[in-house]
Amino acid sequence: MTDLPRKAVVRTARLASLPLGIGARAAVGFGRRVGGAPAEAVTAKMQEQTAAQLFKVLGELKGGAMKFGQALSVFEAALPEELAAPYRSMLTKLQDSAPAMSQESVNKVLREQLGTRWRGKFESFENTPVASASIGQVHRAVWKDGREVAVKVQYPGAAEAMLSDLNQLARVMRVSTSWVPGLDVVPILDELRARMSEETDYRLESVMQEQFVEAYAGSEHFALPHVVHATDLVLVSEWVEGTPLSRIIAEGSQEERDLVSRRYLEFLLGGPGQAGLLHADPHPGNFRLLPDGRLGVLDFGAVNRLPDGLPPVLGELVTLALEEDAEGLLDLLREAGFVKSSIDIDADQLLEYFAVLIEPLRHDEFEFTRTWLRSVFNYINDPRSSQFSVGLRLNLPPEFVLIYRTWLGGVAVLCQIDGTVPARRIFAENVPGADF
């Protein structure tokens, strides 16, 4: 493929092709139904073609557009089963199998970053990438000292593409959320822009990665790769061999599902206390199950720096909700900025809203399933229910943006894995302020 499009007008036009393509297929589908084709067959064909176009457009644009696609790949677990099938495989491919850049472009980046004799730094280097994602692609190689390594090469123009997509997202969100009374979107967008733009800084990522590695050195449950070499656009790390979560989601045994789910939740919740960092990119492409049972963790570009660990208010809020203290919950939400002072909200309805979300913490063990996630999404997003109006009255303080993104995405991935987890114990052990 050629380098990814950088100009905002080009990227916007490519994104606009998605709804236009869907409309055209709908018109064709209508014609086929008039011509006598079965409705089910026409619908299935339309969904298959739409999923293929989604993968093609988002995969070629990469940057923030593909980040959005990766988020969709996580939340396919919330789609009705009859709609999810055609999208599941296409969206899952966006986690690590997007269209790769040309070998010429790869060589150009490596020459600029590692020198004209860059191949001399490796005993061997595989030209075909093993993974292609939103900002860069990964090649398997052997470093000059004999270590197997993963070489992450950033796409030319990835930083500009990310900025373009974030600016476009900001414009859309300002318009689309202007009618939501409880949400102050500007500081959220500023925080999101600052954190996501850091993902193109591979030198910063190498620092965050080593901080994680040092914190988990000698762990019996987790395997994190050391950084071998880093430049602005190339990051070389030790190779981690294991079974990708996507394969476990597709065909793993129940024992594997339960083990991976437990380790996954322990890492997402325990990272801030252990390393002072939150791994904020929870999609399955960043995790592997090693043969010895450890969870391998990859890609440290999206990280939230939390030197004091997770804010204790999170544990305190969950504790109040579990104790069914409606007034206490509302007071603390106001104090923490989740409910603005100008917003009126019924405390009992608020408690009912949270009760659905914290259901996994009411049990010693809980099975995270697609069925449960769909029921939650349907419940809180039904415009006819009181819970829908409660959601419109809630705010997201900017310092909680990446925490929210991680937890929401993490729960969705757990529902894809379909494992049984002692979530209550894991939460209580790792989240400050939890007292239950």
C-alpha angles and dihedrals in degrees: 000000000000124000114291117269112267105181114096093223092054094046092047091051092051091050090048088058089070099069091036090054091048090051093050092050090049090055092049090046091053089052091052092050090051086051091057104264114147113263093229093054093047092049093048091050092049092050092049092051093045092051091050092051091048091054093046098048099040092040094053094043092049113170118081091341091062091043085060089050091052089052089052089051089059095048097047082096088074094054119101108266093242090058100038101065100076093044099042099075095040095048092044089056089060089067094072111341107068119142107291126232119250121276088241090059091047092051091048093054092046092049092050094045104035102024135259090289093051094137088065089070089065135058086208138356127195111221094202110078119236092207137016121192142162101294106016146355131241128232125191115232146152115245120226091261092057099259118137108238143183112228113204112199119191118227114249106257095017093130093050091046092050092051091047092051093046091052090049090048090050092054092048094046094049090057100037095048098040090100094053103100099199100046125091099196102178099073089042091056092046091053093045092050093049095048097042093047088058089064090076091058104090094180090057090046090054090055092050091046093053091048089056092045093052092048092053098038110142094010116161092206107041138048119200122179123238119235111251100182136350137192132162094279105016128064121184117195136169113275117254113205117202148108112293116238089237089065092047089050090052102041113355124136119250089251090056092046093052093046095047092046092053095047092043094054092043091055097046093048097034100046097082093053094041101041106010087243136099117217097225102186104074101167116131095250089075097059137067134184109228122213090250092057098258121133113239114214123203140179116036099186095110105057133150113212108226106164091174094044126243115342109266090226088077093061091042092053093050091047092053091048092051089049088050092234097157098176093045090049093051093047093052092045089054092047092051094047098251090118117038119227091243094058124093115209135168110244095212093050088048091053090049089052092053094042091071093049096050097045092114089061094057092071135062087230129016132190111221107212138168088242092058093046092050090051091053094048092047092049099050096036099050105113089206093062129083088234091067091061090047090056091052090057096055124097130204114221109220094240088063097049097100093038089055092045091050097046095044092047092042093055090049091053091048088055090052091051091049097210134152112241137182087232095161093058094042092050094047092049097048109031116076115229094031110131111173 
